[in-house]
Amino acid sequence: MKRMRQMASPLGDFSSGDTLGGELLRYRRKQNIYTQGAPAYTLFYIQEGGVRLTTRTKQQPAAVTAILGAGDFFGEICLAGYPLRMSTAVVLTASSIRTIQKKKMMQMLRKNNKTSNAMLAYLLSSVQKYKDHVAELMTSSSEQRLARVLLRLAHLDRRDAAAAMEIPTISHQVLAEMVGTTRQRSNLFMNRFRKRGFISYNGRTEIRKSLKKVLRPH
């Protein structure tokens, strides 16, 4: 079976393997990486696999705030001085994830202006993606929001993206929580995407760039 190809990070060469330092660890499916409210001393880089971030408030149950794949950082908000985790991170599928101490990363950023600028650009990009996600909840249909989540998870929302990429299989309930709809509608849209040839199932889920057609105005 074809394996999910590791995507280039938005940070380019900076994020290639050992360049980041830290410790590369293997995580099993559904393993908890950290919990909301825990001390934030490290950040993480996904080399292979996927991670789900959820956030809860006193008034609301936990909600999925991000689904991340190979080439993504998470926990990086600690670099901005936040002492506690703002979400809970759980592994979606068997994954290889690099753990980097905040102190070591800060030292690296101070020594290399190119690296510092790249990380700053990545953080700003992360903030913009969050703003875009909020805007989509207000203006896009449930079907379009689901299509965007799948394209982002497969990194097919980039200009240099391949024609198709495999992602870890994610339950329709998780996808429904991510886009703000019901599990039944998420299942309906996924079946529709499959029938139109935008996705396929073979152990993992293959997402095709043609899924972008769903985003076109009707």
Buried (B, 14 or more C-beta within 10 A) or exposed (E): EEEBEBBBBBBEEBBEEEEBEBEBEEBEEEBEBBEBEEEBBBBBBBBBBBBBBBBEEEEEEEBBBBBBBBBBBBBBBBBEEEEEBBBBBBBBBBBBBBBBBBEBBEEBBEEEEEBBEBBEEBBEEBEEEEEEBEEBEEEBBBBBBBBBBBBBBBBBBBEEBEEBBBBBEBEBEBBBBBBEBEBEBBBBBBEBBEEEEBBBEEEBBBBBBBBBEBBEEE
